[in-house]
Amino acid sequence: MRQIGINLHAKRGLDVDAYSKKVKELGFDTIFTGVCKTIDEQTALAESFSKNGLIYENLHAPFGHINDIWFDCEGGVAMLDELLTSVDHCAAVNAPILVVHLSSGVKAPQISDIGRARFEALVEHASKKGITLAFENQRKVANIAWVFENFEDCDNVRFCWDCGHEACFTLGREYIPLFGKNLICTHIHDNFKVFNGDAHLIPFDGKIDFNRFAQLINKYEYKGPLTLEVIAGNSDLYDDISVDAYLEKAALTIKKLRAMVDGE
Amino acid sequence: MRKIGINFISVSGMDAEEYVKRIKELGFETTFTGIYADVADQIKMAELFAKYGIEYEFTHSDFAGINNMWLEGADGDAMFSTLKRNVDLTAAAGVPATIVHLSSGNTPPSISDIGRARYVELVEYAAAKGVRIDFENLRKLANVAWAMETFEDYDNVGFCWDCGHENCYTKSIEFMPLFGKRLISTHIHDNRGIKDGDDHMLPFDGNLDFDRFAEHIKNSGYTGSLMLEVFKSNEFYSNITNEEYILRAAAAAKKLRAMVDGE
């Protein structure tokens, strides 16, 4: 049966061990996190996941000032360093994939010579460490199309489909027909399809057409995990339910989605 | 009724005026040409089309060496100058737009600082001359997406959808759902769907899905012309005359128009 996954701390209130134990009990197989400040912290997370029988599917690279990477500035140098370090953290905890953004905001920077050189350095570093970079769709198509053209021959450059971003950042656009053959991981969440309303709701609580989601996953023969990236704090929809109740609801919906994709 | 058009000149061995007269008789209302060596020749074409009531819808800018636009050096500078001259000739002939390629071949250069700067300057140069730049899809998505994103707020930039290129260069990519709202001109032709087999056949002579084509046009809200970009030189047409070819072209364009707009 296909694996299902969820991000760490989708709703606050449990420590890492208790959260890991709970999601495992609910049937989740994989988990992902951000990048910790130190490798020791990252390793501690990995040990907790391992103890509870969870696979550390991927790390999500920092993206707080990702636009800097395209500019000749100190922030750009720092951003590349953060991404290189993120690769190192992946390698240290045997998380095989690093999810990477290419830009942020409506007025994202253009593809530039220095940005191109930095991403080339990142891809090369990741390759040496045995890490796959999964580039995630945001608001622009040029930069992500550029990635798959520029790194067409690099086995470690793949696609992370964020169906929630697609629905609220680029309404009417479908990324899977463009990059589905490169798909390696998923960020699954829902929203009300309002521009920039990136609510990260549990599937079926918003307006995304998950029948279409399932159809595209199958059409492009993706066999990897269906992984939730849900954040209770991004809306007030889940304010009145406990962490346990929230995770139980998340587990039910991702299993429902798995059934829609793969059959009962 | 929506206009149909055809390139000048889709057949060889036919007098220019005779061709223009004949396509007009067959119901074509609009045309396009390449860029001529001399401005007088470009203007002469405009006069010929005007004489027969044919709209000179756009020119097709030169594209040999287009990849150099993205590279530093004299060849890039020369290509940039060529494109600016193409704009000049387009304006001189009173033509409102020119079609521009962004790359050539399967391994074109990446988007670069120098290339971006040149294309931005070209678009601004064209705006000052009252000329629209229509960027056409070739083998790559990133550079067309770059142009559509960069020039999102420019009134003088649009998308030229080449459905034939899509069918033989980028089979898995549909450009219209991405850029259909920017559609301003068309290059319509057919092919066998073989990778890099840019046959430029008449519609319905290859395997392009023209039902899907019509659906895309309807969904986009585009109301402009349906412009053929076809060449009889394809050996598929070696056994028919120029007259038979043009008749067939007109029938295909009208059939396509009916599929898009209804009878």
Contacts between the chains, C-beta under 8 A, distances in Angstrom:
chain1	res1	chain2	res2	distance
A	110	B	111	7.5
A	110	B	116	6.1
A	110	B	146	6.9
A	110	B	149	8.0
A	110	B	150	6.5
A	111	B	110	7.4
A	111	B	111	4.3
A	111	B	116	7.8
A	111	B	142	7.5
A	111	B	146	6.6
A	112	B	113	5.8
A	112	B	116	7.9
A	113	B	112	5.8
A	113	B	113	4.7
A	116	B	110	6.0
A	116	B	111	7.8
A	116	B	112	7.7
A	140	B	145	7.6
A	140	B	149	6.1
A	141	B	141	7.3
A	141	B	145	4.5
A	141	B	149	7.5
A	141	B	178	6.4
A	142	B	111	7.6
A	142	B	142	5.5
A	142	B	143	7.9
A	142	B	145	3.8
A	142	B	146	4.2
A	142	B	148	7.9
A	142	B	149	5.2
A	143	B	142	7.8
A	145	B	140	7.8
A	145	B	141	4.2
A	145	B	142	3.9
A	145	B	145	5.3
A	146	B	110	7.0
A	146	B	111	6.1
A	146	B	142	3.9
A	146	B	146	7.6
A	149	B	110	7.9
A	149	B	140	5.8
A	149	B	141	7.2
A	149	B	142	5.2
A	150	B	110	5.6
A	150	B	142	7.9
A	172	B	177	7.1
A	173	B	177	6.8
A	173	B	178	6.5
A	174	B	177	6.9
A	177	B	172	7.0
A	177	B	173	7.6
A	177	B	174	6.8
A	178	B	141	7.0
A	178	B	172	7.6
A	178	B	173	6.2
A	181	B	172	7.6
